[in-house]
């Protein structure tokens, strides 16, 4: 499916259940940082879907694909040391969390 391809380089997979809720599946070997990234991604998708519910058919496969893709770009931007994404000032969210005592 499309979701498997979208998340082929991740240690997690996101999909939707029959009620439209975002579901997270962690792959074997996923670390705590992968879990945090997956949960952050799922919450971002859920929030974006809630905010746009009055303007879009959030149950459509096309809409879900677009929102997952867009959120994936932002999540990768926050969870990487590689600043290849042109989204303004870069931060490494994990680095900030670790430096503030999260482990």
C-alpha positions as CSV (number, residue, x, y, z in Angstrom):
1,X,0.0,0.0,0.0
2,X,1.0,3.6,-0.2
3,X,1.6,3.9,3.5
4,X,4.2,1.1,3.4
5,X,6.1,3.0,0.7
6,X,5.9,6.3,2.5
7,X,7.4,4.9,5.6
8,X,9.9,2.5,4.1
9,X,12.8,4.4,5.6
10,X,11.2,4.7,9.0
11,X,11.2,2.4,12.0
12,X,7.4,2.9,12.2
13,X,4.3,2.8,10.0
14,X,1.2,5.0,10.3
15,X,-2.2,4.1,8.9
16,X,-5.8,4.9,9.7
17,X,-8.4,2.6,11.2
18,X,-12.0,2.3,10.0
19,X,-13.0,5.2,12.3
20,X,-10.4,7.5,10.8
21,X,-8.1,7.4,13.8
22,X,-4.3,7.4,13.2
23,X,-2.7,4.1,14.1
24,X,1.0,3.6,14.9
25,X,2.9,0.4,14.3
26,X,6.5,0.2,15.4
27,X,8.9,-2.0,13.4
28,X,11.2,-4.5,15.0
29,X,14.3,-2.7,16.2
30,X,12.6,0.6,16.8
31,X,14.2,2.7,19.5
32,X,12.6,5.1,22.0
33,X,13.4,8.0,19.7
34,X,11.6,6.3,16.8
35,X,8.6,5.8,19.1
36,X,8.6,9.5,20.0
37,X,8.9,10.5,16.4
38,X,6.0,8.1,15.4
39,X,3.7,9.4,18.2
40,X,4.5,13.0,17.4
41,X,3.8,12.3,13.7
42,X,0.4,10.7,14.6
43,X,-0.6,13.5,16.9
44,X,0.3,16.1,14.2
45,X,-1.8,14.3,11.6
46,X,-4.7,13.9,14.0
47,X,-4.6,17.6,14.9
48,X,-4.3,18.7,11.3
49,X,-7.3,16.5,10.4
50,X,-9.3,18.0,13.2
51,X,-8.5,21.5,12.2
52,X,-9.4,20.9,8.6
53,X,-12.5,18.7,9.2
54,X,-14.9,21.5,8.2
55,X,-13.1,22.3,5.0
56,X,-12.2,18.9,3.6
57,X,-13.5,15.3,3.5
58,X,-11.0,14.0,6.0
59,X,-12.1,10.4,5.3
60,X,-11.0,10.5,1.7
61,X,-7.8,8.5,0.8
62,X,-6.4,11.4,-1.2
63,X,-6.8,13.9,1.7
64,X,-5.2,11.5,4.1
65,X,-2.3,10.9,1.8
66,X,-1.6,14.6,1.3
67,X,-1.8,15.3,5.1
68,X,0.5,12.4,5.9
69,X,3.0,13.5,3.3
70,X,3.0,17.1,4.4
71,X,3.3,16.2,8.1
72,X,6.1,13.7,7.3
73,X,8.2,16.5,5.8
74,X,7.8,18.6,9.0
75,X,8.4,15.7,11.3
76,X,11.6,14.7,9.5
77,X,12.7,18.3,9.7
78,X,12.3,18.3,13.5
79,X,13.8,14.8,14.1
80,X,17.0,15.1,12.0
81,X,20.5,16.5,12.2
82,X,20.5,16.8,8.4
83,X,19.3,20.2,7.4
84,X,18.3,19.4,3.9
85,X,14.8,20.7,4.4
86,X,14.2,24.3,3.4
87,X,11.7,25.2,6.0
88,X,13.4,28.1,7.7
89,X,15.4,27.8,10.9
90,X,16.3,24.2,11.7
91,X,16.2,22.6,15.1
92,X,16.9,19.1,16.2
93,X,14.0,18.3,18.5
94,X,15.7,15.2,19.9
95,X,18.8,17.2,20.7
96,X,16.8,19.8,22.5
97,X,14.9,17.1,24.5
98,X,18.1,15.2,25.4
99,X,19.9,18.4,26.5
100,X,16.9,19.1,28.8
101,X,17.0,15.7,30.5
102,X,14.8,13.6,28.4
103,X,16.2,10.1,27.9
